Amino acid sequence: ILQVFIGGTDFITLDPLENNTVPVAMINEWSSMIGANYYQIRGDRWIVFAPLAGFAVTILALNFMVEAMKRQYLAKGA
């Protein structure tokens, strides 16, 4: 929404005659990829699916790991 990315923001000019610029993150992280491409959600929804799927899989995997560590800790009788 604010077009401010962690790691820095650079602007690329798409069409010099129309002065059409878009913000681009200087580092390739998932949240910057989603934020930089929010304007393309209406036209090409598949572009945003890869970073969102990566986010979802990572969060799900971390939740499973935390749950397994909790069970292991409670099984030892702590």
QUIMO-V296610 format. One record per helix or strand of 2 or more residues. SS is the DSSP state (alpha for helix, beta for strand). FROM is the first residue (numbers start at 1). LEN is the number of residues. If there is no record, write none. Layout:
# QUIMO-V296610
ss={SS/SS}
from={FROM/FROM}
len={LEN/LEN}
This chain:
# QUIMO-V296610
ss={beta/beta/alpha/alpha/alpha}
from={9/20/30/38/46}
len={7/6/7/3/30}
